[in-house]
């Protein structure tokens, strides 16, 4: 028997959803049953890719993967299950590029720990972007005036008193541009923000950096 549930990231944890109830029903799994999940089809990095481009010490440091001139991610490589895998940061890249089964990725080394990435769909066409809806970015004048290029983490403070600590995400070579906030959809839900409404944002540059809505 084969099922296709999804694993989604929520508030720094992972949950199995979209199909998991079918698994529970078909296998008669009940509350308090003990379940062991085994990774059946892991996708390790090719061994030649690791040995050709990295030393053992290199694998302890994150690599930079760039897509075009405006997008980059910092990703860790960890050894698991007798192989090497992209871990922290890879899930963000996957979501930003909308990676799907059958996509073909080309990595071109551009420095000791940096690569340029090209993506080709199942139709053989190369993806060029854009990857991020510009409507969800911080306006450039606001970003420059607030010196967000020097900030890596901010606190989101709403008028109901709730405060969320969030990381800013990098857009642009050499980390000179920034856009939006990590897990923004989740933040909108917690803060009670809705699409279609306008919000005034005040940036308080002090210890902790605060974006107040």
N, C-alpha and C positions, 0 to 999 in steps of 0.2 A: 504494500500500500504506500502511496506517495501523496503528500500534501504540500502546499506551497504557502505557508504562513509567512508573514513578514516580521522582521526585527526592526523596531524603531527606537530612536533615542529620545528620552524624555527626562528633562531635569537631571542630567548627568548620570542617568541610569538607562538600561535597555529593557524593552518589553516586547514580548511576542504577541502579535495581533493579526488582524485580517486573515482569518483562516484557522486560528488556533482553537476556536470553539469546535470546529469540525473534528480536529484531532482528538480533543477531549471526549467528544461524543462517540466517535468511531472506535476508540480504544477503551471506552468505559472508564476513563480516568476520573476519579472523584477527589474531593477535597481531602487534604492530608496524605494523599498517595505520594510516594517517593519516586521521582522521575530522574533518569540519567540521560543527558543529551550528549551525543558524540558527534564531533565534526566529521561529516562524511565526505564532503567534497571541498577540501581546503584549496586555496589558490595561492601557493607560495610564489615568490619571485623566482624566475629561472636561475639555476645555480650558476650558469655562465655570466649572467648579469651581475651577480654579487661578486664573483671572483675577479671579473674583469674590471669592475669600477670601484671596488671598495676593499679596504684593508679591515682587519678585525676591529681595529680602533675606530675606524670610520663609522661602523654600525652603531656605535654608542652616541653618535651625534645626529641631529635631524638634518634632512636634506631639503633643499629648496626646489620646488617644481613650479615652473612658469608656463603659463598658457597665453601666448601672444605677448603683447607689451604691457598689458594692464592688470594681469591677474597672476598671483603667486600664492603658494601654500608652503608651510613648513611641516614636514611629515617625518615621523620616526620610523626606523626600521628595527624590528625586534625579531629575535629567534624564537620560534615556537614550533612544536610538532616536527622537530628535525628539519625545519626549513625557515626561511626568512620571509617576513611579511611586512607590508606597509601597515602601520597601526595608527597612532594618534595623529590626527590631521587628515587621514585618508578619507574618512567618512564625509568630511566637509567638501573635499575635492569632488568626491563622487556625486554629492548632491548638487554642487555648483555646476558641474558639467553634465548633469543628468545622464550619468553613465547607465547603459542598459546592456543586457546580455547580447553578445555579438559585436559590440563596439571594439574597434581595433585601436590600440594606443601605441604611439611611437615616442620613445624617450631618446633625446639627443643630449649628450653630456655637454655642459657648458660651465666648466669649473670643477673643482675637486668634489664638492658636495652639492652641485646644482645641475638641473636638467631642464631642457625645453621640451614641452609636451605637445604632441599633435594628436587629435582625435578624429577617427574615421568611423562613420556609421556603417550599418550592415549593407547599405546601398553603395558603399565605397566613396561617398562624398565626405570631404573634409569639413569639420565644424570650425567656424571662426568666431562665433559669438553673435551678439552680446550675451553674456551669461547672467547678468544681474539687471533687473529692472531699475533704470535710473531714478524712478519715482521713490524708491526706498532708500536712496543714498542721502547722506547729509548734504545740503546745498554747499557748493564750493566756498562761497564767501563766508558762510558760517564756520566751515571746517578750518579755513585759513585764519580767520579772526580768533578762533578759539585755540589755535595751534594744536590741532588734533594729531598732527604728524609727530608730536612729541609725547603723545599719550597712548598707552597700551590698554589701560583699563579705566572704566568709569563706573560711577554709581548712578542708577536711574532712580530718581525720587519723584513720586507722584503726590498730588495734593491730598490724597487719602492717607499719607504717612508711610506708605509702603516704599521700601528701598531695595533695589536689586543691584548686585554687583555683576558687571558684564565686561567682557573683553571686546575691544574693537577689532574689526577684521581688516586685513591689508588688501588694498587694491592699488597696484602700480609697482613698477620696478624700484628697487632700492628703498622700499617702505616709505615712500614720500606721500602717498595718498591713502586715505582711509574712507571706508563707507560703512554705514549701518552699524548694527550691533549683532553679535553672535546670538543665535536662538531668538531672533526678534519676534517671531510669531508667538513663541511661548511667553515672552515678556509682555506682549500685547494682551494676552489672555489674563495674565496675573494682574496687570495694571488696570484692566478693564477698558483698554483702548479698542476702538473699532475703525474699520476702513470707511473712508468717505468723510470723516470728520477732520477738522483742523485743530492742531495743538500748538501752543506757543512753547518753545523750548528755550530755557535760560541756562547758559553754561556758567557754572561757578568754578573758576580755576583756583583751587586751593587744595590742601591735603586731601587726597581721596578722589578728586575730580568729580563733580556732580553735574549731571544733566537733569534739570528740574522741569517737569511737565505741568 
